[in-house]
Structures are given as C-alpha cells and as structure tokens.
Amino acid sequence: MALLQISEPGKSPMPHEKKRAAGIDLGTTNSLVATVQAGGEARVIADADGNTLLPSVVHYAADGKRLLGDAAMLRAIAEPGSTLASFKRWLGRSKHELKSESANEGYEFVLADEASGNAVAVQTGAGKITAVEASAAILAELAARAESSLGGPLQGVVITVPAYFDDAQRQATRDAARVAGINVLRLINEPTAAAVAYGLDNANDRYIAVYDLGGGTFDISILQLSEGVFEVLATGGDAALGGDDFDRAIVGWALAQAGIDSATLSASAQRELLIAARAAKQTLSEQDSARLRISAEHVKWQGELSRAEFNKIVAPLVEQTLSACRRCLGDAGLKTIDIADVVLVGGSTRVPLVREKVQVLFGKAPHVGVDPDKVVALGAALQADRLVGNKQDKELLLLDVLPLSLGIETMGGLVEKIIHRNTAIPCTRAQEFTTYKDGQTALLLHVLQGERERIKDCRSLARFELRGIPPMVAGAARIQVSFAVDANGMLSVSAQEESTGVESTITVQPSYGLNESQITEMLRASYENAADDRDQRALIEQRVEAEALLAAVGAALNQDGDLLADEERKVVDAAIVQLRACVNGNSTAEISDAVARLGHSTEAFAARRMNKSIARALQGKRVDDLAAEAASDTAS
C-alpha cells in the first residue's frame, strides 16, 4: 500500500523545512529588509559592508548605469536632477501635486508616456524614470540582500505602507514589487507592523497608539488588541509631512539668517543645503547645538543652530502631528487615558521635542526600546514568517481600516456611501439601486471617495458602465452594487442586474493618488460642513423627487388627460406650475409642500387611470375564464 504524506495547504510537508520570507520597509529616507531566524527572532539583514539601512536614493547616469543607496547619494549634489530621493512621496501622485517637489528638489516632472495617462516621471540623464521604477530598484536590491543571506529565493515578502496610503499609492507599491520580480504576500500598515515588532500582540487586551514620523510621511493609528485580533480602530496623518520638512525648515532658517533668496540658488546648491540641514538635525538629537555652513556658488555663510531655536522652527510641524493624534483619538471614540501603550516609529521620532510632546499628549512614556528605523521591517518579517506557514503555533489576525468612505454617485450629484471610513478591512458591502427613467437599458456608475454629501466635494475614483438592463418602467429594475476591499486595501466594484444576471466589474486603480494633506483637509471639511451638507442633501433629494413627480404626471397627462374634467385639469396644471416655480429654489419645505399639493391634486386622476388599466386588462374575458385563471395561479 502506498502512503501519502499529508500536510496543511500552504504548509511545509517537512516540519524542519523553513520557507524563506522577508519583511521590507520601503521608506522615504531609508529602506531595509528583515527576516525571522531559525530561533524565531526577527533581525534586520545587513549588506556586505555591515550596513542595515539602504538610503532610498537612486542615481540614473547618462550611460545607463544605476547607483543605489550611499553610492547614489554621492552624486546628489553634482547631478540632483538625475538622483532620485524621497520618491515614495511621489507614488500615485499627479504632476500638478508634485510642483512643490520640483521646486524644492530640482526635478523635472513629465508625463511618463501617452499610454500611462497621468503617470508621472522624472527626466533624468538616463531618460524618464517613474517613482514605481525607482521603488522597484530599491525593492530588488533588498530582496537580493535577503536571498543572499537566506541562501535561496524568497517565497514571498510583506511590504509595509503608511496607514493613510490610498488605493493608487498601494497599487503603485504593488506595481513596484511586480517590476522587481517579488511575490507580495501582503501589504500591511506600518503602525501595525511596529506594534507586532514590540510583541504587543502577546499583551492583554488593550488600546495602542502608534506614532509614526518618518522622512516623508506621518501616520497615527489607534489599534485595539482583543483576543488575538489586532484591529485598527482609526488612522490619521499626512503623507506629505515628515523629517524632510524639518530639513526644509532648517534650510529656510539658514537662508533667512544669511539674507539669501532661495530662488537664486541652483538645484545643486539646494540639495547640498538639504543634506547639511539633515546632518544638523541629527546632531541636535544628541547635542545642544550644531554648526551650519553655506558654501555654494556666490554664497558663503556659517552659523550655529541651537536646539532651542530648532525646537522653535519645527514646533508648528510637530503640532500638526499632535492635532492629527487628537482627531484620531476622537475617531476611535477614546481619550488619552484609554491608551495603554504608545509606540514611536520612524527616524524623525529621535528628535527630543517630538518625544517630549508625544509623552505630554498621551500622559505616558512611549516605547523606545527598538530602533525606530528598524521596528517596522522587524514587524513585517514576523508577519511574513506567519503568512508562509513557518510559525504555526499562533495565528495573528490584522484588521486594518479604510481611511475614507467609498460610495457611488446618485441622482442630483449626491454620494451614497456604501463603505464608511474606519470600517475594518477586508470587507464587502452591497446595496440595491434602481433606474431613474423609463426604458433605461444602461447605467453609468461613478465610484467616489470622501466624506462629503456631494460629488463635487469628493474624489472621483473610477467610472464604468452596466449594459443590458431590460427596458422597464423607472424604478422597476433591481441593480445590486457590491464593494469589496481586500486585505491590501484594494477596491473592486461590481454591479449586477438581478433579473438577468448581467454584470459589470472594475478594480479601482486610479491614475494618481490623493495627497494625504488633502485627505486631512477633506476630513476637516466634512466636520465643519456637516450641518450644511445635511441640509443640502435634503434639498437635492427633494428636488430629485419633485423632478420625478413632474415627469411622471406629465407623461400620464399626455396619455390619459382626457380622464380629467376641465376644472380638475386646471387644478392639476396650477399645482404643476407651482412646483416648477420652486423646484430650483433653496427651500426644502416649499418644494416638499408643492410636491404634496401636486400629489393630492392627482389622486383622483391616478385612481381613474388604474381603473382604466384594469378595464383594459379584463376586456373580452368572461367570469368563468377569470375563475379558471385564479384557480390555476393558486395551484401553481
């Protein structure tokens, strides 16, 4: 008898056989890769020179050669336009949104190609390079580092992203991994990875705040650990705020001290200043003062920046992060006293003022035992190890949330939310809609993202059509629209007409992403305009109802107007005129009253039309025939 060795799907049939997996933190300033050793401990993998951090910098030379990391940074001053840094901030963003980056960094942003729509590239010595391509170069280097260390190809990796990355930015990250030839097991949010790295998944049920201030992005996430489930209750932040902005603030201070207009400096000089500012910032995390020198082109200046002055310069930026923390706590329905643990992530949390302000806000000292530059990669490695089946003694369930609501456009330019913000993902929601006009055989679905009530105040994600709807009277068709968000935060939308089964689907991959400062502004606007939005929605819905009633009454009069006496027709016509006169006004109550009057004036007319229809249906039939039909219907 032949024996089969049985194993769980996705698990190794040999208990001692360990699958190779890694966690990658694709950072704005630095990137790194980590893996779980045989003993179960996560460690960051170093390169041949012992460096664990790989600067997220890529240089593209005119001869086609490419330099990464420290080697690329050496070319940043001489060839700033061909040396890409902080390109994580460009993922999924439009050319218009990147104008400030162009001015500050000396990049020439262009459209990638005609076929790519709004995809943006930088014009380098080697040609057009996109943020996806630059990110792929970093990912490929880190994957090669892991494979060299582990002695073979990776089965898969977990890549971390800011919690506030939207669909376009997450998709761009996955595209970069695909270009690099990497199998992505999952994208997970950086704050969640950090909590895993600290072992907080082994703690008792509690609420955890993860404050993540990196080189280019800021995230705050409130997590709940309950019975082995890690759930993100709320997220906030800004994908255009980070240590890079601290550096720019220092540069601004130095130029002001020297009396220099930044517009007079070349791109090389500006890049040199940013590098010097970053070094000064790092020095001030350990010392009370730092020397700064400007020696570029026609400019010569040197001075000393004290920690007190530095704190004053960056205080508004730190306050922006604290405001986001307060909003996030409010979204989660919690107070600072409810938070059991505060975790700091990102190299910029080494700034003493940041640690001081975070401790004051939450009323407790944050966790700082793990290197803030490495903590995210370590958490990602632990999750990757679980996902490939190496760690079978414990399952960790991560539930992230949507940063903004998702919905579709309805009549009157309104947004019907199908999945609300802060809903745990993965998730699926469905809602039934119908047609607006008689004989409608197609439906255009407009997918939107945002918190406001009108489409003009929300972000358009995609449009697609459902065709093949049977011609019916308005309101008779039943169309189910389903939204599905997977564990990576990617959205799929489908629409199905239920009587025929005809269906249309789309995976939302917007051509460019939403700047997180814009997301923050959208949330702020939704709070400030909540009452006005509610009133405007009620007004628009009343207008839509009025227009539908006018159309229905008009069609009925055209067909059966002869059922009304002259005096009755005058009353109905007067009610129509009155409703038309106010339908475009701004009084919901006035329109509602006019709708009620027209409805009341047509009650007798509607009854006569129904009687006429019944009489038409019964014409030529005998009582015996009707009795037989009724008996047949009862039997069936």
C-alpha positions as CSV (number, residue, x, y, z in Angstrom):
1,M,0.0,0.0,0.0
2,A,1.3,3.4,-0.9
3,L,1.4,6.0,1.8
4,L,0.8,9.7,1.1
5,Q,2.4,12.4,3.3
6,I,-0.4,14.8,4.1
7,S,0.2,18.5,5.0
8,E,-1.9,21.6,5.5
9,P,-2.4,23.6,2.3
10,G,0.5,26.2,2.1
11,K,2.4,24.5,4.9
12,S,5.7,22.6,4.5
13,P,5.3,18.8,4.5
14,M,8.6,18.6,6.4
15,P,8.4,20.1,9.9
16,H,12.0,21.1,9.8
17,E,11.8,22.8,6.4
18,K,11.7,26.6,6.8
19,K,10.3,28.7,4.0
20,R,12.2,31.8,3.1
21,A,10.3,35.0,3.6
22,A,11.1,38.6,4.5
23,G,9.6,41.9,5.5
24,I,10.5,45.1,3.7
25,D,10.1,48.6,4.9
26,L,10.1,50.7,1.8
27,G,10.9,54.0,3.4
28,T,11.0,57.6,2.2
29,T,14.5,58.2,3.6
30,N,15.8,54.7,4.2
31,S,14.7,51.2,3.4
32,L,15.6,47.9,4.9
33,V,14.8,44.2,4.9
34,A,14.3,41.8,7.8
35,T,13.7,38.1,8.3
36,V,13.0,35.7,11.1
37,Q,15.8,33.4,12.1
38,A,15.6,29.7,12.9
39,G,15.1,30.6,16.6
40,G,12.1,32.7,15.9
41,E,13.8,36.1,16.4
42,A,13.5,38.8,13.8
43,R,16.6,40.5,12.6
44,V,17.5,43.2,10.0
45,I,19.7,41.9,7.2
46,A,22.9,43.9,6.6
47,D,24.8,44.3,3.3
48,A,28.3,43.2,2.6
49,D,29.7,46.2,4.4
50,G,27.5,45.7,7.5
51,N,25.0,48.5,6.7
52,T,21.4,47.7,7.5
53,L,19.9,50.9,6.2
54,L,19.7,51.4,2.5
55,P,19.2,55.1,1.7
56,S,16.1,55.3,-0.6
57,V,18.1,57.1,-3.3
58,V,18.7,56.0,-6.9
59,H,21.0,57.7,-9.4
60,Y,20.5,57.3,-13.1
61,A,23.6,58.1,-15.2
62,A,23.5,59.2,-18.9
63,D,25.5,56.0,-19.8
64,G,22.6,53.8,-18.4
65,K,24.4,52.9,-15.2
66,R,22.4,52.9,-12.0
67,L,23.6,53.6,-8.5
68,L,21.7,52.9,-5.2
69,G,21.9,54.0,-1.6
70,D,25.1,55.6,-0.4
71,A,26.7,55.5,-3.8
72,A,23.8,57.4,-5.3
73,M,23.9,60.0,-2.5
74,L,27.4,60.9,-3.6
75,R,26.0,62.0,-6.9
76,A,23.1,64.0,-5.4
77,I,24.9,67.4,-5.3
78,A,26.6,67.2,-8.7
79,E,23.6,65.7,-10.5
80,P,20.5,66.4,-8.4
81,G,18.0,66.1,-11.3
82,S,19.2,62.5,-12.1
83,T,19.5,61.5,-8.4
84,L,16.0,60.5,-7.1
85,A,15.4,60.7,-3.4
86,S,12.2,60.7,-1.3
87,F,10.3,59.3,-4.3
88,K,8.0,57.4,-2.0
89,R,6.2,60.7,-1.7
90,W,5.6,60.7,-5.5
91,L,3.9,57.3,-5.6
92,G,0.4,57.6,-7.0
93,R,0.5,61.4,-7.3
94,S,-0.1,63.7,-10.2
95,K,2.3,66.2,-11.9
96,H,0.2,69.1,-10.5
97,E,0.6,67.8,-7.0
98,L,4.4,67.5,-7.4
99,K,5.1,71.1,-8.4
100,S,6.4,71.8,-4.9
101,E,8.8,68.8,-5.1
102,S,10.1,70.1,-8.4
103,A,10.8,73.5,-7.0
104,N,12.5,72.1,-3.8
105,E,14.5,69.3,-5.2
106,G,15.3,70.4,-8.8
107,Y,13.4,67.6,-10.5
108,E,11.8,68.0,-13.9
109,F,8.5,66.1,-13.7
110,V,7.0,65.0,-17.0
111,L,4.2,62.6,-18.1
112,A,5.7,59.1,-18.4
113,D,4.1,58.3,-21.8
114,E,0.9,58.7,-23.7
115,A,-0.4,55.3,-22.7
116,S,0.0,55.8,-19.0
117,G,-2.5,58.6,-18.5
118,N,-1.5,60.7,-15.5
119,A,1.6,58.6,-14.5
120,V,4.5,60.9,-13.7
121,A,8.2,60.5,-14.4
122,V,11.3,62.5,-13.7
123,Q,13.5,63.4,-16.6
124,T,17.0,62.1,-15.8
125,G,20.2,61.5,-17.6
126,A,19.0,58.0,-18.4
127,G,15.6,59.2,-19.6
128,K,12.2,59.2,-18.0
129,I,12.1,57.4,-14.6
130,T,8.9,56.9,-12.6
131,A,8.6,56.5,-8.8
132,V,7.5,53.0,-9.4
133,E,10.7,52.2,-11.3
134,A,12.9,53.8,-8.6
135,S,11.0,52.0,-5.9
136,A,11.4,48.7,-7.8
137,A,15.2,49.2,-7.8
138,I,15.3,49.6,-4.0
139,L,13.0,46.6,-3.5
140,A,15.0,44.4,-5.9
141,E,18.2,45.3,-4.0
142,L,16.7,44.4,-0.6
143,A,15.2,41.2,-1.9
144,A,18.6,40.2,-3.3
145,R,20.2,41.0,0.0
146,A,17.7,38.7,1.8
147,E,18.1,35.9,-0.7
148,S,21.9,36.1,-0.3
149,S,21.6,35.9,3.4
150,L,19.0,33.1,3.4
151,G,20.6,31.0,0.7
152,G,17.9,30.9,-1.8
153,P,14.9,32.6,-3.5
154,L,12.2,34.1,-1.3
155,Q,8.7,32.5,-1.2
156,G,7.3,35.9,-0.6
157,V,7.6,39.2,1.2
158,V,5.4,41.5,3.3
159,I,5.8,45.2,2.3
160,T,4.8,48.0,4.7
161,V,3.0,51.1,3.6
162,P,1.7,54.2,5.5
163,A,-1.7,53.6,7.0
164,Y,-3.0,56.5,5.1
165,F,-1.9,55.4,1.6
166,D,-4.9,55.3,-0.7
167,D,-5.7,52.9,-3.4
168,A,-3.5,54.5,-6.0
169,Q,-0.5,54.6,-3.7
170,R,-0.9,51.0,-2.5
171,Q,-1.3,49.9,-6.1
172,A,1.8,51.8,-7.1
173,T,3.7,49.9,-4.3
174,R,2.5,46.6,-5.6
175,D,3.4,47.6,-9.1
176,A,6.9,48.3,-7.9
177,A,7.2,44.9,-6.4
178,R,6.0,43.3,-9.6
179,V,8.6,45.2,-11.6
180,A,11.2,44.0,-9.1
181,G,10.0,40.3,-9.6
182,I,8.9,40.0,-5.9
183,N,5.9,37.9,-4.8
184,V,4.0,40.1,-2.4
185,L,2.3,38.2,0.4
186,R,0.5,41.2,1.7
187,L,0.8,45.0,2.2
188,I,0.4,45.9,5.8
189,N,0.3,49.3,7.5
190,E,3.5,50.5,9.1
191,P,2.0,51.2,12.5
192,T,0.5,47.7,12.7
193,A,3.9,46.2,11.8
194,A,5.5,48.3,14.6
195,A,3.1,47.0,17.2
196,V,3.9,43.4,16.2
197,A,7.6,44.1,16.5
198,Y,7.2,45.2,20.1
199,G,5.4,42.0,20.9
200,L,2.3,43.8,21.8
201,D,0.3,41.0,20.2
202,N,1.3,39.0,23.2
203,A,-0.1,41.5,25.6
204,N,-3.5,41.5,27.3
205,D,-6.5,43.3,25.6
206,R,-5.6,47.0,25.3
207,Y,-5.6,50.1,23.1
208,I,-2.3,51.0,21.5
209,A,-1.3,54.3,19.8
210,V,1.4,54.1,17.1
211,Y,3.0,57.5,16.2
212,D,5.0,57.1,13.0
213,L,7.0,60.1,11.9
214,G,9.4,59.1,9.0
215,G,11.3,61.0,6.5
216,G,8.4,61.9,4.3
217,T,5.2,60.7,5.9
218,F,3.4,60.9,9.2
219,D,0.8,58.3,10.5
220,I,-1.0,58.0,13.7
221,S,-3.0,54.8,14.3
222,I,-5.1,53.6,17.2
223,L,-5.1,49.8,17.5
224,Q,-7.1,47.5,19.6
225,L,-5.8,44.2,20.7
226,S,-8.6,41.9,21.7
227,E,-8.5,38.1,21.9
228,G,-5.7,37.7,19.4
229,V,-7.2,40.2,16.9
230,F,-5.2,43.3,16.0
231,E,-7.8,45.8,14.8
232,V,-7.0,49.4,13.6
233,L,-9.8,51.5,15.1
234,A,-8.8,54.7,13.4
235,T,-6.0,56.2,11.4
236,G,-4.8,59.7,10.6
237,G,-1.8,61.5,9.3
238,D,-0.2,63.3,6.4
239,A,1.7,61.6,3.6
240,A,3.4,64.9,2.9
241,L,4.8,65.7,6.3
242,G,8.0,64.2,7.8
243,G,11.6,64.7,8.6
244,D,12.2,66.1,5.1
245,D,10.0,69.0,6.2
246,F,12.2,69.5,9.3
247,D,15.2,69.7,7.0
248,R,13.5,72.3,4.7
249,A,12.6,74.4,7.8
250,I,16.3,74.4,8.8
251,V,17.3,75.4,5.3
252,G,14.7,78.2,5.4
253,W,16.1,79.4,8.7
254,A,19.7,79.4,7.5
255,L,18.8,81.3,4.3
256,A,17.0,83.9,6.3
257,Q,20.0,84.3,8.6
258,A,22.2,84.7,5.6
259,G,19.8,87.0,3.8
260,I,19.7,84.7,0.7
261,D,16.8,84.2,-1.6
262,S,16.4,80.5,-2.3
263,A,15.3,81.3,-5.9
264,T,18.9,82.5,-6.6
265,L,20.3,79.1,-5.7
266,S,20.8,76.3,-8.2
267,A,19.4,72.8,-7.7
268,S,22.8,71.5,-6.7
269,A,23.1,74.2,-4.0
270,Q,19.7,73.5,-2.7
271,R,20.4,69.8,-2.5
272,E,23.7,70.5,-0.7
273,L,21.8,72.6,1.8
274,L,19.2,69.9,2.5
275,I,22.0,67.4,3.2
276,A,23.7,69.8,5.6
277,A,20.4,70.5,7.3
278,R,19.7,66.8,7.8
279,A,23.1,66.4,9.4
280,A,22.4,69.3,11.7
281,K,19.1,67.8,12.7
282,Q,20.7,64.5,13.6
283,T,23.4,66.3,15.6
284,L,20.7,68.2,17.6
285,S,19.1,64.9,18.7
286,E,22.3,64.3,20.7
287,Q,23.8,67.7,21.3
288,D,22.6,71.2,22.3
289,S,23.9,72.9,19.1
290,A,25.0,72.2,15.6
291,R,27.2,74.1,13.1
292,L,25.7,75.0,9.7
293,R,27.6,76.3,6.7
294,I,26.5,77.5,3.3
295,S,29.3,77.4,0.7
296,A,27.7,77.3,-2.7
297,E,28.3,79.3,-5.8
298,H,28.3,83.0,-4.8
299,V,27.1,82.4,-1.3
300,K,29.3,82.0,1.8
301,W,27.8,81.8,5.3
302,Q,28.2,79.8,8.5
303,G,26.3,79.9,11.8
304,E,25.2,77.9,14.8
305,L,21.8,76.4,15.3
306,S,20.8,75.8,18.9
307,R,18.4,73.0,20.0
308,A,16.1,75.7,21.4
309,E,16.0,77.6,18.1
310,F,15.5,74.3,16.2
311,N,12.6,73.4,18.5
312,K,11.0,76.8,17.7
313,I,11.5,76.2,14.0
314,V,9.9,72.8,13.9
315,A,7.2,73.3,16.6
316,P,4.4,74.1,14.1
317,L,5.2,70.8,12.2
318,V,5.2,68.8,15.5
319,E,1.9,70.5,16.4
320,Q,0.4,69.3,13.1
321,T,1.1,65.7,14.1
322,L,-0.4,66.2,17.5
323,S,-3.6,67.7,16.0
324,A,-3.8,64.6,13.9
325,C,-3.4,62.4,17.0
326,R,-6.3,64.2,18.7
327,R,-8.5,63.8,15.7
328,C,-7.6,60.1,15.5
329,L,-8.5,59.6,19.2
330,G,-11.8,61.3,18.5
331,D,-12.5,59.0,15.6
332,A,-11.8,56.0,17.7
333,G,-14.1,57.3,20.5
334,L,-11.2,57.2,23.0
335,K,-9.4,59.5,25.4
336,T,-5.7,59.6,26.0
337,I,-6.2,57.9,29.4
338,D,-7.6,54.8,27.5
339,I,-4.3,54.3,25.7
340,A,-2.1,51.6,27.4
341,D,0.9,51.8,25.1
342,V,2.5,54.4,22.8
343,V,4.9,53.2,20.2
344,L,7.3,55.5,18.3
345,V,8.2,54.7,14.7
346,G,10.5,56.4,12.2
347,G,13.8,58.1,12.4
348,S,12.3,61.5,13.0
349,T,11.0,60.4,16.4
350,R,14.5,60.7,17.6
351,V,14.0,64.4,17.8
352,P,13.8,65.2,21.5
353,L,10.9,67.7,21.0
354,V,8.8,65.0,19.3
355,R,9.3,62.5,22.2
356,E,8.6,65.2,24.7
357,K,5.4,66.4,23.1
358,V,4.1,62.8,22.5
359,Q,4.7,61.9,26.1
360,V,2.8,65.1,27.3
361,L,-0.1,64.4,24.9
362,F,-0.6,60.8,25.9
363,G,0.5,61.1,29.5
364,K,2.9,58.2,29.4
365,A,6.4,57.5,28.2
366,P,6.4,55.9,24.7
367,H,8.2,52.6,23.9
368,V,11.6,53.4,22.5
369,G,13.4,50.0,23.1
370,V,13.5,49.0,19.5
371,D,15.4,51.1,16.9
372,P,12.6,53.3,15.3
373,D,14.3,52.9,11.9
374,K,14.1,49.1,12.1
375,V,10.9,48.4,14.1
376,V,8.6,48.4,11.0
377,A,10.8,46.0,9.0
378,L,11.0,43.6,12.0
379,G,7.3,43.5,12.4
380,A,6.8,42.9,8.7
381,A,9.3,40.0,8.9
382,L,7.3,38.4,11.7
383,Q,4.1,38.7,9.7
384,A,5.8,37.3,6.6
385,D,7.0,34.3,8.6
386,R,3.4,33.6,9.7
387,L,2.0,34.0,6.2
388,V,4.3,31.5,4.6
389,G,3.5,29.0,7.3
390,N,6.7,28.9,9.3
391,K,5.1,29.9,12.6
392,Q,2.1,27.6,13.2
393,D,1.8,27.9,17.0
394,K,0.0,31.2,16.9
395,E,-2.2,33.0,14.4
396,L,-2.2,36.8,14.3
397,L,-5.2,38.5,12.7
398,L,-4.6,42.0,11.5
399,L,-7.6,44.1,10.7
400,D,-6.8,47.5,9.2
401,V,-9.4,50.2,8.3
402,L,-10.3,52.4,5.4
403,P,-9.1,56.0,5.8
404,L,-12.0,57.5,3.8
405,S,-15.6,56.4,2.9
406,L,-16.4,54.8,-0.5
407,G,-19.6,55.2,-2.4
408,I,-21.3,55.9,-5.8
409,E,-23.0,58.9,-7.4
410,T,-26.8,59.0,-7.2
411,M,-29.3,61.4,-8.8
412,G,-28.8,65.1,-8.1
413,G,-25.0,64.8,-7.8
414,L,-25.2,63.2,-4.4
415,V,-22.9,60.5,-2.9
416,E,-24.4,57.3,-1.5
417,K,-21.8,55.9,0.9
418,I,-21.5,52.1,0.7
419,I,-18.5,51.5,2.9
420,H,-17.9,54.1,5.6
421,R,-14.4,55.3,6.8
422,N,-12.8,53.4,9.6
423,T,-14.5,50.1,8.5
424,A,-12.2,47.2,9.2
425,I,-10.8,45.5,6.1
426,P,-11.0,43.1,4.3
427,C,-14.7,43.8,3.9
428,T,-17.6,43.5,1.4
429,R,-20.7,45.7,1.3
430,A,-23.6,45.7,-1.1
431,Q,-26.6,48.0,-1.8
432,E,-29.5,47.9,-4.2
433,F,-30.2,50.7,-6.6
434,T,-32.7,51.2,-9.5
435,T,-33.2,53.1,-12.7
436,Y,-34.4,56.7,-12.9
437,K,-36.0,56.7,-16.4
438,D,-38.5,54.5,-18.2
439,G,-36.8,52.1,-20.6
440,Q,-33.3,52.7,-19.3
441,T,-31.0,49.9,-20.5
442,A,-27.6,51.1,-19.3
443,L,-26.3,52.6,-16.1
444,L,-23.1,54.7,-15.6
445,L,-21.6,54.0,-12.2
446,H,-19.3,56.7,-10.7
447,V,-17.2,55.5,-7.8
448,L,-16.2,58.1,-5.3
449,Q,-14.1,58.5,-2.1
450,G,-14.7,61.1,0.6
451,E,-16.9,62.2,3.5
452,R,-19.0,65.0,2.0
453,E,-22.5,64.6,0.6
454,R,-22.0,66.0,-3.0
455,I,-19.7,64.6,-5.7
456,K,-18.0,67.9,-6.2
457,D,-16.6,67.7,-2.7
458,C,-15.4,64.1,-3.0
459,R,-12.7,62.4,-5.1
460,S,-13.5,60.6,-8.2
461,L,-12.0,57.1,-8.4
462,A,-13.5,55.5,-11.4
463,R,-16.4,55.2,-13.8
464,F,-17.8,52.1,-15.5
465,E,-21.0,51.1,-17.3
466,L,-23.5,48.3,-16.7
467,R,-25.3,47.5,-20.0
468,G,-28.0,45.0,-20.9
469,I,-30.6,46.1,-18.4
470,P,-34.1,45.0,-19.6
471,P,-36.2,48.0,-20.5
472,M,-38.6,48.6,-17.7
473,V,-40.5,51.5,-16.1
474,A,-38.4,53.7,-13.9
475,G,-37.8,52.1,-10.5
476,A,-38.6,48.6,-11.6
477,A,-35.0,47.4,-12.2
478,R,-33.1,45.9,-9.3
479,I,-29.3,46.6,-9.5
480,Q,-27.0,45.3,-6.8
481,V,-23.8,47.3,-6.4
482,S,-21.1,45.5,-4.4
483,F,-17.9,47.0,-3.0
484,A,-15.1,44.6,-1.9
485,V,-11.9,45.8,-0.2
486,D,-9.2,43.2,0.2
487,A,-6.5,42.9,2.9
488,N,-4.2,45.2,0.9
489,G,-6.8,48.0,0.8
490,M,-7.5,47.4,-3.0
491,L,-11.1,48.1,-4.0
492,S,-13.2,46.1,-6.5
493,V,-16.7,47.2,-7.5
494,S,-19.3,45.1,-9.3
495,A,-22.9,45.9,-10.5
496,Q,-25.4,43.2,-11.3
497,E,-29.0,43.5,-12.7
498,E,-30.8,40.7,-10.7
499,S,-33.5,39.6,-13.2
500,T,-31.0,38.8,-16.0
501,G,-27.7,38.3,-14.1
502,V,-25.9,40.8,-16.4
503,E,-22.9,42.1,-14.5
504,S,-20.0,44.6,-14.9
505,T,-17.0,44.9,-12.6
506,I,-13.9,47.1,-12.2
507,T,-10.9,47.1,-9.9
508,V,-10.2,50.7,-8.9
509,Q,-6.7,51.7,-9.8
510,P,-6.8,55.5,-10.1
511,S,-4.3,57.2,-12.3
512,Y,-2.9,59.2,-9.5
513,G,-3.3,59.3,-5.7
514,L,-4.6,61.7,-3.2
515,N,-2.1,63.8,-1.2
516,E,-2.6,63.0,2.5
517,S,-2.7,66.6,3.4
518,Q,-5.7,66.7,1.0
519,I,-7.3,63.7,2.9
520,T,-6.8,65.6,6.2
521,E,-8.4,68.6,4.7
522,M,-11.3,66.5,3.4
523,L,-11.9,65.1,6.8
524,R,-11.7,68.6,8.4
525,A,-14.1,70.0,5.8
526,S,-16.6,67.2,6.5
527,Y,-16.7,68.0,10.2
528,E,-17.0,71.8,9.6
529,N,-19.7,71.5,6.9
530,A,-21.7,68.6,8.4
531,A,-24.9,70.6,9.1
532,D,-24.8,72.4,5.7
533,D,-24.1,69.1,3.9
534,R,-27.1,67.5,5.6
535,D,-29.4,70.5,4.6
536,Q,-28.0,70.4,1.0
537,R,-28.6,66.7,0.7
538,A,-32.2,67.1,1.9
539,L,-32.8,69.9,-0.6
540,I,-31.3,67.9,-3.5
541,E,-33.2,64.8,-2.6
542,Q,-36.4,66.8,-2.5
543,R,-35.6,68.3,-5.9
544,V,-35.0,64.9,-7.4
545,E,-38.3,63.7,-6.0
546,A,-40.0,66.8,-7.5
547,E,-38.5,66.3,-10.9
548,A,-39.5,62.6,-10.9
549,L,-43.1,63.5,-10.0
550,L,-43.3,66.2,-12.7
551,A,-42.0,63.8,-15.3
552,A,-44.5,61.1,-14.2
553,V,-47.5,63.4,-14.1
554,G,-46.6,64.9,-17.5
555,A,-46.4,61.5,-19.1
556,A,-49.7,60.5,-17.5
557,L,-51.4,63.6,-18.7
558,N,-50.2,63.1,-22.3
559,Q,-51.6,59.6,-22.3
560,D,-54.8,59.9,-20.3
561,G,-55.5,63.6,-19.9
562,D,-59.0,63.1,-21.2
563,L,-59.9,61.4,-17.9
564,L,-59.9,64.8,-16.2
565,A,-62.7,67.4,-16.4
566,D,-61.7,70.9,-17.4
567,E,-61.9,72.2,-13.8
568,E,-59.9,69.2,-12.5
569,R,-57.2,69.8,-15.2
570,K,-56.9,73.4,-14.2
571,V,-56.2,72.4,-10.6
572,V,-53.5,69.9,-11.6
573,D,-51.9,72.4,-14.1
574,A,-51.8,75.0,-11.4
575,A,-50.1,72.6,-9.0
576,I,-47.6,71.7,-11.7
577,V,-46.8,75.4,-12.4
578,Q,-46.4,76.0,-8.6
579,L,-44.0,73.0,-8.3
580,R,-41.9,74.0,-11.3
581,A,-41.6,77.6,-9.9
582,C,-40.0,76.4,-6.7
583,V,-38.2,73.2,-7.7
584,N,-34.9,75.0,-8.3
585,G,-35.2,77.2,-5.2
586,N,-33.4,76.7,-1.9
587,S,-36.4,76.0,0.3
588,T,-36.7,72.3,1.0
589,A,-40.0,72.9,2.9
590,E,-41.5,74.9,0.0
591,I,-40.7,72.1,-2.5
592,S,-42.0,69.5,-0.2
593,D,-45.3,71.3,0.2
594,A,-45.6,71.8,-3.6
595,V,-44.9,68.1,-4.1
596,A,-47.6,67.2,-1.6
597,R,-50.1,69.6,-3.3
598,L,-49.5,68.1,-6.7
599,G,-49.7,64.6,-5.3
600,H,-53.1,65.4,-3.7
601,S,-54.5,67.1,-6.8
602,T,-53.7,63.9,-8.9
603,E,-55.1,61.3,-6.5
604,A,-58.5,61.0,-8.3
605,F,-56.7,61.1,-11.7
606,A,-54.4,58.2,-10.6
607,A,-57.4,56.2,-9.4
608,R,-59.2,56.6,-12.8
609,R,-56.0,55.6,-14.7
610,M,-55.8,52.4,-12.6
611,N,-59.5,51.6,-13.2
612,K,-58.9,52.2,-17.0
613,S,-55.9,49.8,-16.9
614,I,-57.9,47.2,-15.1
615,A,-60.8,47.5,-17.5
616,R,-58.5,47.2,-20.5
617,A,-57.0,44.0,-18.9
618,L,-60.4,42.5,-18.4
619,Q,-61.8,43.4,-21.8
620,G,-63.1,40.3,-23.7
621,K,-62.8,37.9,-20.7
622,R,-65.7,36.0,-19.0
623,V,-66.1,35.5,-15.3
624,D,-65.6,31.7,-15.8
625,D,-62.2,32.4,-17.5
626,L,-61.0,34.6,-14.7
627,A,-62.1,32.0,-12.1
628,A,-60.1,29.4,-14.0
629,E,-57.0,31.6,-14.1
630,A,-57.3,32.3,-10.4
631,A,-57.5,28.5,-9.7
632,S,-54.5,27.9,-11.9
633,D,-52.4,30.5,-10.1
634,T,-53.4,29.1,-6.7
635,A,-52.4,25.5,-7.7
636,S,-49.0,26.7,-9.0
